[in-house]
Amino acid sequence: MERREEQPGAAGAGAAPALDFTVENVEKALHQLYYDPNIENKNLAQKWLMQAQVSPQAWHFSWQLLQPDKVPEIQYFGASALHIKISRYWSDIPTDQYESLKAQLFTQITRFASGSKIVLTRLCVALASLALSMMPDAWPCAVADMVRLFQAEDSPVDGQGRCLALLELLTVLPEEFQTSRLPQYRKGLVRASLAVECGAVFPLLEQLLQQPSSPSCVRQKVLKCFSSWVQLEVPLQDCEALIQAAFAALQDTELFDSSVEAIVNAISQPDAQRYVNTLLKLIPLVLGLQEQLRQAVQNGDMETSHGICRIAVALGENHSRALLDQVEHWQSFLALVNMIMFCTGIPGHYPVNETTSSLTLTFWYTLQDDILSFEAEKQAVYQQVYRPVYFQLVDVLLHKAQFPSDEEYGFWSSDEKEQFRIYRVDISDTLMYVYEMLGAELLSNLYDKLGRLLTSSEEPYSWQHTEALLYGFQSIAETIDVNYSDVVPGLIGLIPRISISNVQLADTVMFTIGNPELSVSSVSTLKKICRECKYDLPPYAANIVAVSQDVLMKQIHKTSQCMWLMQALGFLLSALQVEEILKNLHSLISPYIQQLEKLAEEIPNPSNKLAIVHILGLLSNLFTTLDVSHHEDDHEGPELRKLPVPQGPNPVVVVLQQVFQLIQKVLSKWLNDAQVVEAVCAIFEKSVKTLLDDFAPMVPQLCEMLGRMYSTIPQASALDLTRQLVHIFAHEPAHFPPIEALFLLVTSVTLTLFQQGPRDHPDIVDSFMQLLAQALKRKPDLFLCERLDVKAVFQCAVLALKFPEAPTVKASCGFFTELLPRCGEVESVGKVVQEDGRMLLVAVLEAIGGQASRSLMDCFADILFALNKHCFSLLSLWIKEALQPPGFPSARLSPEQKDTFSQQILRERVNKRRVKEMVKEFTLLCRGLHGTDYTADY
């Protein structure tokens, strides 16, 4: 905790720096972090620097690190440390220091206006954080003051530099507000204050955007600033002038992307639908882009067509209900729908010649849902207008689903082919949905088209057109009982007329009449036989492996069936003697290993990636079921254990050790690709799950590889694999040292990620929380290590509770429900709960008060129950304090309701179900839903 006498002002303002955290030592640690090749040294430096940033001495060294003679990396650290001190330790700054701190930050920002941009941004974020903490009482006109100070003529910086610095400051202010740790009641006050301060920002932005003399870099920054402010849910009518200016800026190629982003963000605010008059004014502006769109399509300018389509879809998708409600304006909305139809049918093959059409598919779902939700009379009117539109949509989608010519398709990369396959699946889903609106007439329509195509002698035969019509029919038939459709006999009669000259057409014809089911069923039947009859199959094993290998090499089956086939072979090989297994494994996987060696040498590209992921997938599916210790049979009883447990190394471990170097080589080139990393981790994760203790020889080298992987580029799959290792091996004394080292390393790296901003990595945070919970459950000793910063872990987990992603929040709640029962047995846990448990309680109450989805309330109730059961005396103090501020956790609560809730919670220390009921009832009161129809779903 910081001491009050530590001054936040300039260096030397009364602070006696500790021996450790001196300017010189900070610079040495930064040099080690950036340039030392040793990973362990980097990690030590990283951890030390994190402590330095939050130390009282940070007030002293931060300003010195910003000196002009320092390199930008060092200046950046100084600016970051200032931001951390201001944002996290605001309560430690004496009020008489506010003004000097503000003045110093203004001075530094002015100085860096013509210096390093990354340092300037960090200083702006620090000043933004200070402004948010002082608003509205201590600094009522913060934004207006910023504008005034940067417009002062006596500044040493040129006008453009000052203008860009001001715009940077105004841009980061709303972003900092969104991620700030302000208490809920303060957040409401500050949001209201910022809404008023728009009056000081928007006129300036309008002036700069409309001034012909404004340079392009300034106008671009204006658009980004506007984009940032509209996410504070500024009333759409207040944005009208700026939106119009942004539409005008679309004609400037340099400003195009920023203009699109600003317009889309403004249109997409949830509150925008209230301003119907403004929305109606936007339709002509969007329709006015049609000529620019046509020109872009004609010139093959995919970026421009993509951007204009995003704007049209944002207006249509977010506000179709509000605009359909304006019946007198039906023609202008229909014109917008037709513009979106043009985007759906944009010429070219997705994803090679165009990438825009896929953006529109969700719009068609939304429009249909909105039309079908009207009362009968209005629905009938709109059905009359829009049924022809949806029939046209079917034609457009079937045209877009067509394959290119064989020659063109031959030049596509495997990645492009895969994207096209997924795109066709999306089209298929859309057609299924459209059937709800068009009904049986749609099937008749497709049948008539196919009949004309196959019986006409006038037009040249196109297998692509035939295949697309069959694909459309098959898409609809997947969800409805076509046996009752009168077009089915006719369709079956037409199929013999199809001239099958192409593998894609053959595939669709087979799927339409049901033959691909034979592919799926044959592979799944083989898998079932190999699993349930494996002890009877050894005489036929060589034959089955040979045929399967042939089928796999010829790529007859789709990816999923190939994976099932490998699982079947895993079951089959499990029943053989070890020598036989190794011999069969060698012949089965050698071609893939050779292919992988070749791919590991090549420069990474999308085609390579798919091949690598496919091979790694085949290996992991094989290892999933190759179980020579017969763990799979344990539940069947000893009489079915027909083979003795083999002596010597496990065949899977033998193979993994042989290919370990190769896998590391692949990883070194693909470390920043989540899919490849995931595929590598899957091999080991599935092997660990199947082999259990037999995997032991691989533990040290796998821990070392995982540590290197995660230190370089953190990814969720590496954490999931670490969790498996903790689960199976952490309790083994022989394996504890490498497991502990890996656990500490991934924790340290993840804490650094939190410091840099974890919002972009909800999957990593989710997996990290699951790992921490597993460690507490399986081996609480991992939390006894002095090198583990339990306090930082606790604070990060509290932050994760505020994420919008439900799985991440659930995982964080799971961590706390494992942590709190260990307050008594693990000293460091008890200490951190005592110091920071109130922060956890406040976060839980904020979530219950309306910050989190109602579907997560049981998870938060579990934390309250654990606090009550294991920290009762602390909870009884904290809950009364926490609920005291007016308006917290919801302005809808009376003091009596809050008091009742706290008493109910404190009384219930045995029945978890009752606590869940209390929380559900309290959250409804907080949200103003108590006693309404909304409660019925929960």
N, C-alpha and C positions, 0 to 999 in steps of 0.2 A: 504494500500500500504506500502511496506517496505521502511525503510529509508536507505540511502546509508551508514550511519555510522555503521549500524549493520554488524558485522563481521561474515562471514560464517566459520571462523576457529574454533579452540578449544574453549572450555568453558572459559569464562572470557576474550575473546579477544576484550575488549572494549565495550561489550554489557551490558547495565544496565537492568537486567531482570525486567519486569513489575511485580507488586504484584501478579497478577493472575497466570501467566504462569511460575511458579517455578517448579523445579525438584520435590519437595515434593508434590505439588498439582497435577502434572501430574501422579505421582505414586498413589496418593489417588484415582484419577479419574479412573485409569486403574483397581485398585482393585475393585472399585464400578462397573465398566463395566463387569468384569469377575465374581464377586462373590455375588453382591447384588441381592437378589431374586426379588426385586421390579422392575417391568418393567419400571415404570416412572423414577425411579432413574437411571436405565441403560440408558434410552434414553437421560436424561439430561447429564449424563457422556459422552455419545457418541458425543453429539452435542458440548459440551465443548472441548473435545479432538480434534474434527475436527477443531475448531477455533485455538486451541493451535498449531496444526501441521502447520498452514499457518501463524502463528504470527511471528514477527521478533525474538521473544525470542526462537523460535525453534532452531535457530543456536546455542543458548547457551545450552539448556537442552538436545538436541539430543546426543551430545558427552558424556555427563554425564550418560545418560541412558544406554550407551553401556559399562559402567564399568564392570569389571569381577565379581564384587560382586552382580550384579543385576540378577534377574531371566530372562529366555529367553523371556517371554511375554513382559517384560519392554524393554529389549534390542531390540526386534522386532519393538516396537513402535518408539524407537529412530531412528532405521535404516529407517523405513518407512517415518518418518518426514524429514529425510535428502533427501530421494528420491523426496518427494513432493516439497521441497524447490528448489532442483536443477532442476527438470523437469518443474515446473510451474513458478518459479521466477528467472530464469537464468539472465534476464536483470538487476536484482538488485545486482548481485554479481560483485564487482569491478574486473577489469581484473588482477590487481596485486595480487588478492587472488586465482586465478585459480590453480597455482602450489602447494600452501600450502594445498588447499582443496583436490587436487589430491593425494598428498603425504599422507595426513591423511587417506583418504579412502583406499589406498594401505595398510597402516599400520593396519587398522582395519580388512581388509579382510584377511591379513596374520594371525592376531591373531585369527580370527574366523574360519580359515581353520581347526583347530582342536577343534572347539567349536560347538555351535548350528547351525545346517544346515539351519533352516528357517531364522535365522538372517544373516548367510553368503549369502544366496540367495538375501536377501533384499539389503545388502550392495553392492553386485555385480550389482544389478539393478541400484542402485544410481550411481556407478562408470560408468556403461554403459551409463546412461543418461548424465553424465558429458562429457564423451568422444564424444557422438553424438553432444552435443552443441559446443564442441571445434573443431571438425573436419570440414573441412580439414585444416583450416588456423592455428588456435592456437595449434593444436595437430595433425600434418600431418601423423604421423606413430603410431597412438594410439594403434592399435592391435599388431603391431610388438613390441612396447614398453612393452605392457602387457606380451607378451610371454617372452621377455627378462628378465623382472623384476622377474617373477615367476620361471624362470629357474636358477636364481642366487643361487650359492652354499652356500652363507653366511647367508642364512635365518635360523631363529631358528626352523622353521617347517620342519618336515621330508619330503622327496621327494614326497611320495605318497599324503600327505596332500596338498602340494603346487600344485601338478599336478591336483588334483580334484578341488581345488579352482580356478585354471586357467581355467579349462574346464567349470566350472560353470559360470565364468565371460564371456567366449567366447560364451556359449550357450544363455545367457540372452541378449547379445548385439543385435543380429538380432531381437529377440522378442521385445525388447524395441524400436528398430527402427520402427517396424511395428505399434506400438501403440503410437509413440511419437507425440508431438504437433508441430513438426517443420513446419515452413511455406513451401509452395510447392517448391519454388525455392531452399531453403536450403535442402529440402528432396532429390531433384535430385542430388545436389552436394555430399551429404553424401552417398547416394546410390552408386554413382560412386566411391567414396573413399573406401567404404567397398568392392566393387567389386575388387579393386586393392589389398586390404588387405587380400583377400582370399589367396594370395600367401604366407602370413605369417602363415595362419591357416591350410590349407589342408596338406602341407608336415608334419607338426607336428602330425595331426590326423592320417595320413597314417602310420607314424613311430610307434605311440602308438598302433595302431590297429594290425599291423603286427608283433610287437615284441612278441615273445613267453613268455617273462618274464612279460609282462603287466598283472596286476591282473584283474580279471573279472570286478570289480567295475569301474576300469579306462576305460576298453574297452567299457563298457556299456555307460559311460558318453561321450566317444568319439562319439559313434553312435548317441546319442541324440544331441550332438553339431553339427555334420554333418547334421542331420535332420533339425536343426534350420537354418543353413546357406543356405541350398539349397532353402529355401523359399524366399531368396532374388533374386531368378531367376538367379542363377549362371549358366553360360553356361554348358550344359550337358557334353561336352567333357572335361571340367576341373575337372569333378567329376568322371571320368572313374575309376581311380585307387581306389578311396574310395568305389565306388559302388561294384567293384570286391571284395574288402576286406570285405564289408558288406555281399556279397553273401557267401563268405567263412565262415563268422561268423554265418551263419544260422545253421551250424552243431552243434553249442554250444547251448544247451538248455537254459542256463542262458541269452544268448545274442539274442536269437531268436526274441523275440517281438520287441526289439530296432532295430534289423537289418531290420525286415520287415518294420517298420515305416520309417526308413531312406531310404530304396530302393523305397518304394511307393511314398514318398515325392519327391525324386529326379526324378523319372520317370514321375510324374504327373505335374511337372511345365509346365505352358502354353507354355513357350518358347522352351521346349525340342524337339518339333517336327521339329525344324530347323536342328537338329543334327542327320540326318538320319543314317550316318555311325556308330555313337555311338549306336543308337537304334538297328541297325542290329547286333552289337556285343553283345547286351543284350539278344537277342532271344536265342542263345545257352546256356547262363547262366541260363535263366528261364527254358528251356527244360531240363537242367541238374538237375533240382529239382524233376523230375518226379519220380525217385525211392524213394526219401525221402517222397514224397506225397503218393505214393502207400503204403509204410510201415506205414505211419501215419494212413491212412484209415484202413488198415488191423488191426492195434493195437487199433483202436478206439480213436486215439489221435486227438480230434477235434480242439485243439488250433493250432497244426502244420498244419493240412490240411487247416484250415481257413487262416492262414498267407500266405502259399504258393499260395493259390488261389487268395488272395488279390494282390500279386505281378503279377501273370499272367494276371489278369483282368486289373490291372493298365496299363500294357504295351499294351494290346490289345485294351482296351476301349479308352485310350487317344490318341493312335497313329495308329489306324487301317487304316485311310486314307493315312497317310505318308507311312506305310508299304505296303499297297496294291499297291501304286504307283510304288514300286520297283518290277516290274513284274518278273525280273530275279530271285528274291528271293521268288517266290510264294510258293515253297514247305516248306521253313522254317516257313513262316507265317501260312501256313495251319497246320503245326505241332503244332504251338502255339494254333491255333483255336481248334484243337483236344484235346489239354491238358485242355483247358477251358471247352470243352464238357465233359471231364471226371469229372471236378469239378461240372458241372451242374447235372450230373447223379450220383453223389457220393452216395454210398449205405446208406440206412437208411431212416427213416421217419423224415422229418423236422417238428418241431424244437426239437424233442426228442433225436434222435440218430445222427443228423447232423445239422449244422447251416450254412453250406458253400454254398450250391447250390443257395440260394437266391442272393448271391453277383454277380452272373454271368448274371442275366437276362438283365440288362441294356446293357451289351456288345452285346447281340444278336440284340438289336434294332440298336445300333450304327453301327455294321458291315453291317447290311442290308441297312441302310440309305446310307452308304458310297458306297456300291456296286451299288445301284440304282442311285447314283448321277453321275456315270461315263458316258462318251459319249458312244453311242450305241455299237461301236465295242468292246471297253474294257469291257463294261457291259456284253456283250454276252459271252465273255471268262470267266469272273468271275461267271456268272450265271451257266455256265456248271460245274465249279468246286464246287460251293457252294450250288446249289439246293439239291444235295444228302445230304450235311451236314445239311441243314435245315429240310429235311424229317427225318433225324436221330434225330435232335433236338426235333421234334414233338413227336417221340416215347419216347425219354428220359423224356420230360416234362409230358406226359401222365402217364408214369410209376411213376414219382415223385408225381403226383397228386393223386395216389391211396391211399385209406384209409388203415390203418393197419387192422389186424384181429379184430373182435368184442371184443375178450378177451383183447387184447392189448389196444385197444381204450378205453376200460372201465377203465383202470388204468391212463389214461391221465388226467391232471388237466384241469380245465375250461380255464385257461390261455393258456395252450398248444393247446387246441382245437381251441381257438380263433386265435392264431398265425397261425395254420395250415389253418384255413379258409381264412385268409388274404393272405397267401402264394398261395393258390389255385386261389384266385382272380388275383394275379400277374401273375400266369401261364396262366390264361384265357386271360388276356390282351396281353401277349406275343404271344399266339396262334392267336389272332385276328390280330396282327400286321404281323405275319409271312404269313398270308393268302395273303397279298399284294404281296408277292414274289412268293408264290407257286400256288395261284389261285385255280380254280375249282378242279384241280388234288388232292388238299389236302382233299376236301370233299369226293371225290371218294375213296381216300386212307383210310379214317376213316370208310366209309361205308363198304368197303371190309373187313377190319379188324373185324368190329362188326359182319358182316355176317358169317365170318369163325368161330368166337368165339361162336356164338349162334347155329350154325348148326353142329359144329364138335362134334363127339362122342369120339374122341381120348383123348383130354385134359380134366382134371377135371374142372368143371365149377367154375369160380371165379367172384363173384358179384363185387369185387373191380375193376377188369379189365373192366367189362361191364360198370360200373358206370363212370370210367375215360374216356372211349371212347365217351359215351353220353355227358359227361361234355365238352369234346373237341369240339364235334359237336355243342353243345349249345353255346359255347364261340364264335365260328365263326358266327353262325346264328344270334347272337345278333346285328351284325353290317352290315350284307348284306341281301339282299332280297332273301331268300332261295326259294321263290315260283318259281323262274325261274331255280332252280337247279333240274337236272333230278334224283338226289339221294333221294330227299325227299319222293316220294311215296314208294320207297324201304325201307327207314328208318321206315316209319309209319307201313309198313308191318312186319318189324322185331320186333317191340315193344311188340306185344302179346306173342312172344316167350320168353320174359324175365321173369325169375322166381324171383318174388320180395319177398325176404325173409329178407329185411333189410331196416331200416328207411331212411338211407342215399341214398340208391339206389332208393327207392320210391320217395324221394324228387327230385332227379335228373330226373327221368323218368317224373314226373309231370311237372317239369320245362321245359323239352324238348318239351312236347306236349302242354304246356301252362297252366296247372292247378294251379301252384302256383300263377298265376295272379289272380285266384279266391280269394286266401288268401288276397292279396294286395287290390283287388278291393272291397271285402266284408267289410274289415275294413275301407277303405277310404269312402265307401258309408255310412256305419253306422255313421262315423264322420260327414259327410256332413248333414245327416238327423238330427243328434243331434244338430248340429249348427243352421240349418235353420228352423227346426220344433220343437224346444225344448219346446215351450209353449203348443204344442199339445200332448206331450209325458208323462206328469206326471202319467196318469193312468197305463202306461206300465213300468215306471221307475224301480220299484222293480225287475221286471222280467228281464229287460235288464241288470241291475247291477248284478243279480245273475248269469246269463248265462256268462256274461263277466268275472266275478270273477272266474268261473269254468274254462273258457278257459285260463285265465292268470295263474292260479295255475297249470294247466296241461302243460303249456309251448308249446302250439300247434303252436303258431306263432313265427316268428323271432323277434329279439329285436325291430327293427324299427316299426313293426306292433303293438307290445305291447304298445309302446309309443303312437301311434296314437289312440289305443283303450282307453288309459287313457285320452287323450284329448277329445275323444268322450264323455266319462263319465263326464268329467268336464263341457262340454256344457249342458249335460242332467241334471246334478244336479243343475246347475245355475237357472233352472226354478222352483225348488221346494221351499217349505217353509223352513225357517232356521232349524226348529226342524227335518224335514224330511232329510234335507241335512246332518245334524250332525249324524243322525241315519245311513244313507247309508254310510257316510264316515267312521263311526266306523267299520261297517262290511267289508267294502272294504279294508281299509288299516290296520286293526288290525293284520292280519297274517303277513304283511310285517314289521310292527313295532316290533312284537315278534321276527321275523327272524333277524331284525337289532340289537335288544338287544342281541341276542345270538351271532351274528357276532362281536359285539363290545367287547365281553368278550374274544374272541379268539385271539391267537397270529397272527399278520398279515402274510398272505401268498397270492400268486397270485390268488388262487381260491376264497378266502374270498373277495379279492379286487373286482373281477368281480361281485360277488353277491351284494356287497355294492353299487357299481356304478349303477348296474341295478335297485336296490330298490330306490335309490336316484333319478334316472332318471324317474322312474314311478311316484314318488311323484311330481317332478318338472313339468312333463307333465300334470299331473292332475291339479296342481295349475295354470298352464298357462291359462287354459280355464274356471276355476271355478270362475265365476264373478257374485256375487249376486247383485252388484250395477249396473250391465248391462252397463258398459262402452262400451262394444262391440256393443251395440245397438244404441249408441248415434247418429251415422251417419244415422240410418234408419228413424229417425223422431219419434216424441212423440207418434204417434198412435200405434206403435208397442211395446211401453213400457207397457206391460200388467200387470206387477206386481209392487206393491209399493216398494220403497227402504226400505229394512228391517231395523228395529231398533236394537240396541244392537251390540255385537261384531261380526265381520265377521267370518264365520265358518273356513276359511283358517287360520286366525290369531289364532283362538282357537286351531286348530290342531298344528300349528307351535309352539305355546307356550307350548303345552303338550309335543312335541317331542324335544324341544330346548335343554334340558339337554342331551338327548340321542345323538343328533347330535354333541354336544360338546364332548361327550365321544368318539364317532367315530373319530372325528377330532384329539383328543389328541393322538390317536394311529397311525393315517395316515397323520399327518401334513406334512410329507416330500414327500408325493405322490401327484403329480400335478393333476392326474386324479380324485382322491377322493376329493381333495380340490375344484376342478372345479365343481364336481357334487354337493357338498354342496352349493357352491356359486350359482349354477344354480337354486336350489330350491328357494333361497331368491330373486335372480334377477328376475326370472319369476313371482314370487308372487308380488314383488314390481311393475313390469310393468303392471300386471293385476289389482291389488288392488288400485294402486295409493294412494290417501290420506287415504284409509281404513287401509293401512299398518302401519299407524302412531304409534300405541301402541308398535310395535316391534322395533322402531328406536333406542332407547337408548341401549337395550341389544344387538342388532345386531351390532351397532357401537363398543361396547365394545369387542364383540367376534372377529370382523374383526381386530381390533387393536392388540389383542393378537396373532391372527393367523399370521398377516403380520409381527409383530415384531419378531416372532420366526423363520418363514421361509417365506420370501417374495415370493408371486406368483401372476401372472398376473390376475388370476380370481378374487382375492380379490380386486384388484384395479378397475376392471370393475364393481364390485358390489358397491364399494365406489362411483364410478362415477354416477351410477343410483341413489344412495341416495342423492348425491349432486344435481342432476338434479331435483329430485322430492321434496326434503324436505329442501334444504339449505335456501330457501327464507322464510321459516316459522320461525318466531322469537322463538317459543317454541322448535323447533328442531335444531336451529342453534348451540347451545353449544356442543351437542354430535357430530354433523357433523363436526364442526370446529376442535374439539379435534382429531377426527379420521383423518381428512385431514392433520393436522399438524404432527401427528404421522407417517402416511404412507409416507409423504414427507421427514421427518427426516430419516426414515429407508432407503428410496430409495436413498437419497443423500449419505448415508453411503455406499450403494451398489456401487454407482458411484465411490466412493473413493477407493473401493477395486478392481474395474475393472468390468465395466458393460457389456463387450463384450459377455460374455456367457449368457446374459439375454436379448436378443433383445425384447422378448415378454413383459417382465416387463417394459422395457423402453418405448415401444410402448403404453402400457396401461397407464403408468404414464403420458406421454405427453397428451394423450386423457383426462385424469382426470384433469390435469392442465387447458387445454383448456375449459373443461366443467365448471370448477370453475370460470374462468374469464367471461365466457358467462353468467352463471346463477347467480353467487354471487361474484362479484369482491371484496366484503368486506373480503373474505377469504385471500386476498393478503395484507390486511391492518394490520394483526396481527404482532406484533413486534417479535414474536417467529418464524415467517417464514423467512428463509434466502433466500430472493428473488434473491440476487446476485448468490448464489450457484445454485439455480434452473435455473437461466438464463444460467450460464456457462455449467451446465449439458445438457441443451437443445441444446446448440451450439455443444457440443460433440456428441449428438445423431444425429445431422444433418450429421455426417460423417460416420454413420453406413452403412454397405453394404445392409442391409435389407430394401427394398422399403417401406413396411408398417410403419416401425419405422421412417423413414425419413419423410414420409407424415404426420404422427402424430406430429412430431416435428415442421414441417412447420406450421401445423394447430395451434399449441400452439403460435408460434410467431405472426401469423396473428390475433390471439385474444388478445395477450399481447400489441402489438405496439399501437393500437388505444387507449389504456388506459394510455398512457404516461402522459396525462394532468390530469386525474381524480384520479389516484392512485400514491401518492407521491413516494413510494418505487420503483414502476415500472419506473417512470420518471427518478429517480436517477440512477438506474442500467442501463437503456438504454443509458443515457448520459455517464456513465463510461465505459460500456462494449459493446456498440452498434457497435463500430468499429470491435470488435472481431467477432460479428455476421455477419457483412458485408463481412469480409474476408472469413469466412466459406462459405457463400453463393457464393462468387466469385470463390472460389476453386471448389465448386460443379459444377458451370456452366463451369468452365475452364476444366472440364474433370474428376473430382473426383467422380461424381455421374452419375447414368444412365440418358440417354437423356429423358426417359419417365417421369422423375420427374421434368423436367424443369418448368412446369407450377406452381408447388408448390413453387419453389425458386423465380419465378417471382412474386408470391403473396407477399412474404416477401419484395422484393424490392419495390413493389407498396406501401405496408403499411409503409415502412421506408420513402418513398418519400412523402407520404400523411401526415404522423403524425410527422416526424422528419426531415423536409426538410433542415433546416439550418445545422443540424449536418451531414446529408447524403452528402450535397454538399461539405463539408470539407473532410469527410472520403473517399468518392469514388475516389477523385483525389489522395489522399495520398496512398490509398490501391493499386491503379492501377499503381503507379509510378515505383516500382521495376522492373528491366528487367526480362523477363521470367515469370512474374506473370500476370494473372493466367495460362498462357500458353506461351511456347516459340515461338509458331507460330504467335503471334500477334505483329503487329507493334504499335509504340506509337500512330500513327494517328487513328488506329482502336479502341484502348482503349479510346482515347479522344472522338471519335465520339460516342461510346457506352455510356460513362458517361453523355455526353451532351443530348443524346436522352432520357435516363432514367430520368434525372433531369427535362426535359421539360414536361414529361408526368405524370400528377398528377390526371387525371380524367378517362382516358380510360385504364382499366386493360387489355383488350384484346390486345391493342397495345404493352403494356409492355411485355406480353407473347410472342408476335411475335419477339420483339427486342431480348429477351433472347434466343429464339430458334435460331435466326440467329447468335447471338454472340457465342453460344455454338458450332455451326457448324464450325465457324472460329477457335475457340480454339482447336477443335479436328482435324482440317485439312480436314473436310468433306464438306465444303461449295462448292456447285456446283457439288457434286458427286451424283452417283445413290443412295447412302445410305440415302439421305435426303427424298427419295420418301415415306418412311414408316411413316414419321412424319409430 
